[in-house]
């Protein structure tokens, strides 16, 4: 079970890589390399904020989140998310692709 990093960088304020490819059982963590606090939050199948998050706490500047297991229970799905603290930003969105075979990156 590898840990896969997702980073938000100061210049772009994009979550990268997007898509982040991972398998069920892998862990994800977000690293915040910006001057702002961020909170990745899942979107539901209608593109609306999910009623439940991933149990993450706000990620202060220059810190990383705790590892979170890849969400869901099936492969071949795409999970979209955004920064709950900056919902108006069209840039602060990301995608997780849940694979059935190990990713190469």
N, C-alpha and C positions, 0 to 999 in steps of 0.2 A: 504494500500500500504506500505509494509515494505521496508526498505532499507537493501540491502544485501552487505556485505563487501567482497572484494577480496583483499588478502594480498600478497605482495612479501617480502619474508624474506631474510636476509643477507646470511645465510648458503646455501640455495638452489637456490635462484634466480628463483624459479618457481612461477607462479601465483597460489594461492590456496584459496579456493578449486577449483579444476578443474576436473569435470565440476562444475560451479556455477549454481545451479538450481534456477529459478525465473519465475514469471508470467508476462505477459504483464501488464503494469501499475505499477509494482514494480520499485524501483530505485536500481542502482548499484553504488558502489563507490570503488575506489582502494586505499589501504594504502601502502605506500612505506616504508618498514622497512630496506632499504639497504643504502649503501653509494653513490649510483648512482641515477641520475635522470632517470625516466621512462615515457613512453607514450603508454598506451594501444591503439591499432589500429586494426580495423576489417579487416579480410581477406574476399575476395569474394568467390563465390562458386567454383572457380578454384584454391583456395589457394593463390591467389595473393593479395597484399595490395589493399584495397578498395580505390576508388578515393575520397571518403569522409569519414571522421572520425566521432567520436561521439561528437565533440565539446569540447573535453578535452584539457587542457593545460598540459605542462610538469609537472610531479609530482616530486618535489624535495625530497631529502632524509628526512625521518621522517615526511612526510606530507601526506595528503589524497586529493584525487580529489573531485571536486564537484559531487553531485549525478547526475546520468545519467539514464533516463528511459530505461527499457529493450528495446533493439532495435528490430525493425521488427513490423509486423502486424498480425502474425499468430503463433499459438502454435504448438508444436511438432517439432520445428526446432532446429538445433544446430548451434551456431554462433562461429566461431573460430576467435581468435585474437592473436596478438603478440606485442612485444615492438618495436615501430617504431624507437626508438633511438638505438636499438641493434638488427638489423635484422639478423645478422650473428649468433646470439645465438640460438641454438636449444632448450634451456631450457626456454627461455622467451616467452612461448606460453600459451594460456589458452582457455577454452571452456565455453560457456554459453548455457545451455539447457533451452528453453522456454517451460514451462509447462502449462497445461490447469487446473491443480489443485494446490493448495498451496503446496510448498515444506515443508518437515519436518525438514530441517536444516536451 
